[in-house]
């Protein structure tokens, strides 16, 4: 149930995997079996890619 809630909130699957402490994404997938595949895909695609400042990590 927790994994499903996280997914519905738009949390990326690898982050859900880490939150649940799973070594393999396939284990996390087991908890998401009751969800329609299209729903998972649309949730993941709806997320914006993380953005980084162009100067992140640069020292001047």
Backbone as JSON, one array per atom type, in Angstrom:
{
  "sequence": "XXXXXXXXXXXXXXXXXXXXXXXXXXXXXXXXXXXXXXXXXXXXXXXXXXXXXXXXXXXX",
  "N": [[0.82, -1.19, 0.0], [1.96, 1.23, 0.76], [3.92, 1.63, -1.21], [2.29, 1.95, -3.44], [0.93, 4.3, -2.77], [3.09, 6.1, -2.79], [3.78, 5.96, -5.49], [1.45, 7.01, -6.68], [1.71, 9.58, -5.81], [3.6, 10.46, -7.47], [6.24, 9.8, -7.13], [9.42, 8.77, -8.28], [10.15, 5.46, -9.52], [12.76, 4.27, -8.87], [13.34, 5.72, -6.54], [11.28, 4.94, -4.85], [12.0, 2.28, -4.63], [14.43, 2.52, -3.16], [13.4, 3.71, -0.82], [11.87, 1.65, 0.21], [13.83, -0.15, 0.69], [14.67, -2.12, -1.09], [16.8, -4.28, -2.9], [16.59, -4.86, -5.56], [14.82, -3.62, -8.38], [12.8, -5.16, -9.37], [11.72, -6.4, -7.17], [10.39, -4.3, -5.93], [8.52, -3.88, -7.9], [6.85, -6.03, -7.49], [5.18, -5.22, -5.45], [3.67, -3.42, -6.75], [2.02, -4.68, -8.48], [-0.78, -4.72, -8.62], [-1.48, -2.45, -9.94], [-2.38, -0.83, -12.92], [-0.36, -1.14, -15.78], [-0.18, 0.93, -17.67], [-0.93, 3.06, -16.09], [1.23, 3.28, -14.34], [3.27, 3.91, -16.16], [2.31, 6.35, -17.22], [2.36, 7.93, -14.93], [5.09, 8.01, -14.33], [6.05, 9.26, -16.67], [4.81, 11.71, -16.43], [6.23, 13.05, -14.56], [8.56, 15.64, -14.02], [11.86, 15.99, -15.26], [14.66, 15.93, -13.06], [16.25, 18.99, -12.28], [19.34, 20.72, -12.61], [21.46, 23.34, -11.58], [23.43, 25.13, -13.92], [25.94, 25.72, -12.99], [26.4, 23.95, -10.98], [28.41, 22.16, -8.82], [30.74, 23.23, -9.81], [33.76, 24.92, -9.2], [34.92, 28.15, -8.77]],
  "CA": [[0.0, 0.0, 0.0], [2.84, 2.4, 0.83], [4.53, 1.8, -2.54], [1.24, 2.45, -4.32], [0.72, 5.7, -2.41], [4.23, 6.86, -3.29], [3.66, 6.02, -6.94], [0.36, 7.94, -6.99], [2.21, 10.93, -5.53], [4.54, 10.82, -8.52], [7.62, 9.49, -6.75], [10.03, 7.86, -9.25], [10.29, 4.07, -9.06], [14.01, 4.0, -8.14], [13.25, 6.31, -5.21], [10.42, 4.03, -4.08], [12.84, 1.11, -4.36], [15.32, 2.85, -2.05], [12.59, 3.96, 0.37], [11.44, 0.35, 0.74], [15.02, -0.95, 1.01], [14.79, -3.25, -2.01], [18.03, -4.32, -3.68], [16.24, -4.99, -6.97], [13.59, -2.94, -8.76], [11.77, -6.18, -9.59], [11.07, -6.63, -5.87], [9.46, -3.19, -5.78], [7.46, -4.13, -8.86], [5.93, -7.0, -6.9], [4.21, -4.48, -4.65], [2.89, -2.56, -7.64], [1.36, -5.54, -9.45], [-2.2, -4.43, -8.73], [-1.69, -1.2, -10.66], [-2.33, -0.94, -14.37], [0.94, -0.76, -16.34], [-0.31, 2.25, -18.29], [-0.98, 4.06, -15.02], [2.6, 3.44, -13.88], [4.01, 4.61, -17.21], [1.86, 7.74, -17.31], [2.83, 8.61, -13.72], [6.53, 8.25, -14.5], [6.24, 10.24, -17.74], [4.29, 13.01, -16.0], [7.22, 13.69, -13.7], [9.58, 16.45, -14.69], [13.23, 15.55, -15.0], [15.32, 16.78, -12.07], [17.06, 20.03, -12.9], [20.54, 21.14, -11.89], [22.0, 24.62, -12.05], [24.57, 24.94, -14.83], [27.2, 25.87, -12.26], [26.43, 23.0, -9.87], [29.63, 21.36, -8.71], [31.9, 23.95, -10.34], [34.39, 25.88, -8.3], [35.51, 29.25, -9.53]],
  "C": [[0.86, 1.26, 0.0], [3.47, 2.68, -0.53], [3.52, 2.39, -3.51], [0.98, 3.93, -4.04], [1.85, 6.57, -2.94], [4.15, 7.03, -4.8], [2.59, 7.02, -7.36], [0.77, 9.38, -6.72], [3.24, 11.37, -6.55], [6.0, 10.56, -8.19], [8.2, 8.51, -7.77], [10.26, 6.46, -8.67], [11.62, 3.79, -8.36], [14.02, 4.59, -6.73], [12.37, 5.47, -4.3], [11.21, 2.79, -3.69], [13.75, 1.37, -3.17], [14.56, 3.04, -0.75], [12.19, 2.65, 1.04], [12.62, -0.56, 1.07], [15.2, -2.17, 0.12], [16.09, -3.16, -2.8], [17.73, -4.31, -5.18], [14.89, -4.32, -7.25], [12.46, -3.94, -8.98], [11.03, -6.5, -8.29], [10.03, -5.54, -5.63], [8.26, -3.39, -6.69], [6.42, -5.1, -8.35], [4.82, -6.29, -6.13], [3.31, -3.6, -5.5], [2.1, -3.36, -8.66], [-0.12, -5.23, -9.62], [-2.52, -3.18, -9.52], [-1.54, -1.46, -12.15], [-1.0, -0.41, -14.88], [0.89, 0.63, -16.97], [-0.34, 3.35, -17.24], [0.43, 4.33, -14.49], [3.39, 4.27, -14.89], [3.6, 6.08, -17.28], [2.31, 8.55, -16.09], [4.3, 8.96, -13.86], [6.76, 9.33, -15.56], [5.74, 11.63, -17.34], [5.28, 13.77, -15.13], [8.2, 14.5, -14.53], [10.94, 15.89, -14.33], [13.86, 16.48, -13.96], [16.23, 17.79, -12.78], [18.23, 20.38, -11.98], [20.97, 22.5, -12.42], [23.23, 24.34, -12.9], [25.89, 25.0, -14.09], [27.33, 24.88, -11.1], [27.72, 22.18, -9.91], [30.88, 22.05, -9.25], [32.46, 24.88, -9.29], [35.1, 26.92, -9.15], [36.71, 29.8, -8.84]]
}
